[in-house]
Amino acid sequence: MKVLVLTEYPPSASGLAMQGQLLCRGLREIGADVHPVHFESPLEKEWYYRWFQPDVVVGVGFWGHVPHLVLHPQQFGMTAIPWLVADGYVAAHREVLNALPLIFVTSDWVKETYIRDGIKGDNIEVLPVGCDTDCFAPCNRDDLKVRSIREALGVADDQIMILTVGGDATSKGAQEVMQALALVDPEAPDWKYVCKVWPQPRTVQQNLIDLQLATQLGIDKKVIYSTNVVSHNFMPYLLAACDIYAAPSRLEGFGMIQVEANACAKPVVAINAMGLLDTMVHGETAFLANVAEEMKIGEAVFGEGHGIDDSHRIVFPSPRTAEYRASVPDIAKYLLTLMQDSGLRRRMGEAGRKHVAELFDYRQVAKRFLKTVSDRLGIQ
């Protein structure tokens, strides 16, 4: 099968870019003829259509990217298959999506979101994001690369390191984690909480709010915010440096870093909702805190960044859940349990590693992709 993958190429460190890159790698390694091209490059895309003549054109993105991922290849007679994430509401392109023979989404929750917002669903198949289990693998704490990260962050050998990673930490549930840590601090072993975030204007502002909360909770001396650009090569060692990965995210369509943490044999504390229901196994690979609150909105403004020409306000027929909040007492209970039991951390980490290798290895994802395309569209 000849596959053209529309993605962010060359890849950055973003989740969507890695999603496309790993699909290309997996397809290539199992014998497919595959090429990546930047999804917003009409000239280069047309160049591939003309000489490569792909059997399918797969586009990685969200519904706002439909003009780039679907409409452009269709203009040249290509079979377009988008592989979509969700951002809480599908505001446009419903007719285009409903007319497609096949749509991939990253989790059951994303599928439910698209169906809720008017996509028929019988053309939607769930295809999880792949994980490079060769790169994201267990690594001994005594490894110099791992020790060097803990030293650079100011985490001592005998301290429990809890880690959260994201564009910002708040959206990954860091405020709930800090509230939970404040509750268990008197009983817990010595710990440090590290939030690795991406440098951007909104992150600077959000970091200040988060650190103010840490001060109010009396745990500011134990909370470390690291605002740095890092490569994907660094991430396995950062995850290896932690003892517990905690990200009870407020909105999570898949949870790529939670999966990567499991691949590195680290137990995860997450939320019992959204894409994490597909990727984590409560009590075996992770502890999933119950949902304490759903933040609902009745309207929103959508515009150019969503693939809509004119910015306008959309009033929802019924309130939509924009974010979730995990139960702080649940997070506290699970964190304390893991912090006090190194054997449990090891067993859950090993189970997580096995689970990821079986279901989310990028080569397995590529095989599922080819089988689904063959079964649904008859393309070999």
C-alpha positions in Angstrom: 0.0 0.0 0.0 1.2 3.5 -0.8 0.5 6.0 1.9 1.0 9.7 2.0 0.9 11.1 5.6 -0.1 14.7 6.0 1.5 15.8 9.3 3.8 18.4 10.8 7.0 17.6 8.9 9.8 17.9 9.7 8.5 16.9 13.1 8.6 19.2 16.2 8.3 17.9 19.7 4.5 18.3 19.6 2.2 15.4 20.2 0.6 15.6 16.7 4.0 15.7 15.0 5.1 12.6 16.9 1.8 10.9 16.1 2.4 11.3 12.4 6.1 10.5 12.6 5.5 7.2 14.4 2.8 6.2 12.0 5.3 6.7 9.1 8.0 4.7 10.9 5.7 1.9 11.7 4.3 1.6 8.2 7.8 1.7 6.7 9.1 -1.0 9.0 6.2 -3.4 8.1 6.7 -2.9 4.4 4.4 -0.1 3.3 5.5 2.6 0.8 5.1 5.8 2.8 6.1 9.4 2.6 5.4 12.3 5.1 4.7 15.8 4.0 3.7 19.0 5.9 -0.1 19.2 6.0 -0.1 23.0 5.2 2.1 22.7 2.1 -0.2 22.6 -0.9 2.5 22.6 -3.6 4.5 19.8 -2.0 1.3 17.8 -1.4 0.3 18.2 -5.0 3.8 17.1 -6.0 3.4 13.8 -4.1 -0.1 13.3 -5.5 1.2 13.5 -9.1 4.3 11.3 -8.9 3.8 9.1 -5.9 0.0 8.5 -6.6 -0.7 7.2 -3.1 -3.5 4.7 -2.5 -4.6 6.7 0.6 -3.7 10.1 2.1 -3.8 10.1 5.9 -4.0 13.5 7.6 -3.1 14.0 11.3 -4.8 16.8 13.1 -8.2 18.0 14.5 -11.5 18.9 12.7 -10.3 22.5 12.1 -7.6 21.0 9.8 -10.1 19.4 7.4 -9.4 21.9 4.6 -5.7 20.8 4.6 -6.3 17.1 5.5 -9.4 16.2 3.4 -10.5 18.9 1.0 -7.1 19.5 -0.6 -6.4 15.8 -1.4 -10.0 15.3 -2.6 -9.5 18.1 -5.2 -6.9 15.8 -6.9 -9.0 12.7 -6.6 -7.2 11.2 -3.6 -8.8 9.0 -1.0 -8.5 11.1 2.2 -8.5 9.5 5.6 -8.2 11.9 8.5 -6.8 10.7 11.9 -8.3 13.2 14.3 -8.1 14.3 17.9 -10.8 16.4 19.6 -10.7 19.8 21.3 -14.1 19.5 23.1 -16.5 20.5 20.3 -16.8 19.9 16.5 -17.9 23.3 15.2 -17.6 22.8 11.4 -17.0 20.5 8.4 -19.7 18.0 9.5 -21.0 17.3 5.9 -17.4 16.7 4.7 -16.7 14.3 7.6 -20.0 12.5 7.2 -19.3 11.8 3.5 -15.9 10.2 4.2 -15.7 6.4 4.0 -13.3 6.2 7.0 -12.2 8.4 9.8 -9.6 7.4 12.4 -9.8 9.0 15.9 -7.4 8.5 18.9 -9.8 7.1 21.5 -13.4 6.1 22.3 -13.9 9.4 24.0 -12.9 11.3 20.9 -15.3 9.2 18.9 -18.1 9.9 21.4 -17.4 13.6 21.1 -17.6 13.6 17.3 -20.9 11.6 17.3 -22.3 13.9 20.0 -21.6 16.9 17.7 -23.2 15.5 14.5 -20.8 13.0 12.9 -22.6 9.8 12.1 -20.1 7.4 13.7 -20.4 4.4 11.4 -17.4 5.6 9.5 -15.3 6.2 12.6 -12.6 3.7 13.8 -10.5 4.1 16.9 -6.7 4.0 16.2 -4.5 4.9 19.3 -1.4 7.0 19.0 1.7 4.8 18.7 4.5 4.7 21.3 8.2 4.1 20.6 8.7 1.3 23.1 12.4 1.0 22.1 13.0 4.6 23.1 10.6 4.8 26.0 11.8 1.9 28.0 12.8 1.2 31.6 16.1 2.8 32.6 18.0 2.3 35.9 17.9 5.2 38.4 21.7 4.8 38.6 22.2 5.5 34.9 24.3 8.7 34.6 21.8 10.3 32.3 19.0 9.7 34.7 21.0 10.8 37.8 22.1 14.0 35.9 18.4 15.0 35.4 17.6 14.6 39.1 20.7 16.5 40.1 19.9 19.3 37.6 16.4 19.6 39.0 17.5 19.5 42.6 16.0 16.2 43.5 18.0 14.1 46.0 18.5 10.4 45.6 16.3 9.6 48.7 13.4 11.9 47.6 10.3 10.7 45.8 10.0 12.5 42.6 6.5 13.1 41.2 6.4 14.5 37.7 3.9 16.3 35.4 4.7 17.3 31.8 2.7 19.5 29.5 2.5 22.7 27.5 1.3 24.0 30.8 0.9 22.1 34.1 -2.6 23.3 35.1 -4.3 21.6 32.1 -2.6 18.4 33.2 -4.1 18.6 36.7 -1.1 20.1 38.5 -3.3 22.2 40.8 -5.2 19.2 41.9 -1.9 17.3 42.4 -0.5 20.1 44.6 -3.7 20.2 46.7 -3.4 16.4 47.1 0.3 16.6 48.1 -0.5 19.2 50.7 -3.0 16.8 52.3 -0.6 13.9 52.5 2.6 15.8 53.2 2.6 15.1 57.0 2.5 11.3 56.4 4.4 11.0 53.1 8.1 10.3 52.7 10.3 13.2 51.6 9.2 14.3 48.1 9.6 16.8 45.3 7.0 17.7 42.7 8.4 18.6 39.3 6.3 20.3 36.6 8.0 20.4 33.2 6.3 22.9 31.0 6.8 24.5 27.6 7.9 28.2 27.4 5.1 30.3 26.0 3.3 33.5 27.1 0.3 31.7 28.6 2.6 29.3 30.5 4.5 32.1 32.2 1.2 33.5 33.5 -0.1 30.2 34.5 3.1 29.2 36.3 2.8 32.3 38.5 -0.8 31.3 39.5 0.3 27.7 40.2 3.3 28.8 42.3 1.1 31.1 44.3 -1.2 28.2 45.0 1.9 26.1 46.2 2.8 29.0 48.5 -0.7 29.2 49.9 -0.6 25.4 50.5 2.7 25.6 52.2 4.5 23.3 49.8 6.3 25.9 47.6 9.8 24.6 48.8 8.9 21.2 47.4 7.5 22.3 44.0 9.8 22.8 41.0 8.7 24.4 37.8 11.0 23.8 34.8 10.2 25.9 31.8 12.3 24.6 28.9 12.3 23.6 25.3 13.5 20.0 25.2 13.8 17.3 22.5 12.0 14.0 22.4 15.4 12.4 23.0 15.4 13.9 26.5 11.9 12.7 27.5 12.6 9.0 28.3 15.3 10.0 30.8 13.1 12.6 32.4 10.4 10.0 32.8 13.0 7.5 34.1 14.1 10.1 36.7 10.6 10.2 38.4 9.1 7.7 40.7 5.4 8.5 40.0 3.9 10.2 36.9 0.9 12.3 37.9 -1.4 13.9 35.3 -5.1 13.8 36.2 -5.7 16.0 33.1 -8.6 18.4 32.8 -9.0 17.6 29.1 -7.2 14.6 27.5 -8.2 12.9 24.2 -5.5 10.2 24.5 -2.8 10.8 27.0 0.4 10.3 25.1 2.8 11.1 28.0 0.9 8.9 30.4 1.4 6.0 27.9 5.1 6.9 27.6 5.4 6.9 31.4 3.9 3.5 31.5 6.3 2.4 28.8 9.2 3.5 31.0 7.7 1.3 33.8 6.4 4.2 35.9 3.1 4.1 37.7 0.6 6.8 36.7 -2.0 8.8 38.6 -4.6 10.0 36.2 -8.3 10.7 35.9 -11.1 8.2 35.4 -12.4 9.9 32.2 -11.8 10.7 28.5 -9.0 9.0 26.5 -7.3 7.7 29.7 -10.1 5.1 29.9 -8.6 3.5 26.8 -4.9 3.7 27.8 -4.8 3.1 31.6 -5.9 0.1 33.6 -7.1 1.2 37.1 -5.3 -0.7 39.9 -2.9 -2.4 37.5 -1.0 0.2 35.4 -2.4 3.3 37.0 -4.7 4.8 39.6 -7.6 6.7 38.1 -9.1 9.4 40.4 -12.8 9.9 40.1 -14.2 13.0 38.4 -15.1 15.5 41.1 -16.5 18.2 38.8 -17.3 18.9 35.1 -16.9 22.5 34.0 -19.7 23.2 31.4 -20.1 26.0 29.0 -23.1 27.2 27.0 -21.3 28.9 24.2 -17.9 29.5 22.6 -16.2 31.6 20.0 -14.6 29.8 17.0 -12.6 31.4 14.2 -9.7 31.1 11.8 -7.6 28.8 14.0 -10.5 26.3 13.8 -10.7 26.3 10.0 -13.6 28.8 10.0 -13.3 31.9 7.9 -15.1 34.4 10.1 -14.9 34.4 13.9 -18.3 33.9 15.4 -20.0 32.8 18.6 -21.7 29.4 18.7 -24.5 28.7 21.3 -24.7 25.0 22.1 -28.1 23.2 22.1 -27.1 22.0 25.6 -24.1 22.8 27.8 -20.9 21.2 26.8 -18.2 19.8 29.2 -15.2 22.0 28.6 -13.0 20.5 31.3 -13.0 17.9 34.1 -11.6 18.1 37.6 -10.3 15.0 39.3 -11.1 14.3 43.0 -8.3 15.7 45.2 -9.0 13.2 48.0 -8.7 10.4 45.5 -5.4 11.7 44.1 -4.1 12.2 47.7 -5.0 8.6 48.6 -3.3 7.1 45.4 -0.2 9.3 45.7 0.3 8.4 49.3 -0.2 4.7 48.6 2.5 4.8 45.9 4.9 7.0 47.8 4.9 4.6 50.7 5.2 1.4 48.7 8.2 1.0 46.4 7.2 -2.6 45.6 3.8 -1.4 44.4 5.4 1.2 42.2 7.6 -1.4 40.6 4.7 -3.9 40.0 2.5 -1.3 38.5 5.3 0.1 36.4 6.1 -3.4 35.0 2.4 -4.0 34.3 2.2 -0.7 32.5 5.2 -1.5 30.4 3.7 -4.8 29.3 0.3 -3.2 28.5 1.9 -0.5 26.3 4.1 -3.0 24.5 1.1 -5.1 23.6 -1.4 -2.4 22.6 0.3 0.8 21.8 3.7 0.0 20.2 3.9 2.1 17.0 4.4 -1.1 14.9 1.2 -2.6 16.3 -0.6 0.7 15.5 0.7 0.6 11.9 -0.5 -3.0 11.5 -4.0 -2.0 12.8 -4.0 0.9 10.4 -3.3 -1.2 7.3 -5.8 -3.9 8.4 -8.6 -1.4 9.0 -8.0 0.4 5.6 -7.9 -3.0 3.9 -11.1 -4.3 5.6 -13.1 -1.0 5.3 -11.9 0.2 1.9 -10.6 -2.9 0.2 -7.2 -1.3 -0.5 -4.3 -3.7 -0.2 
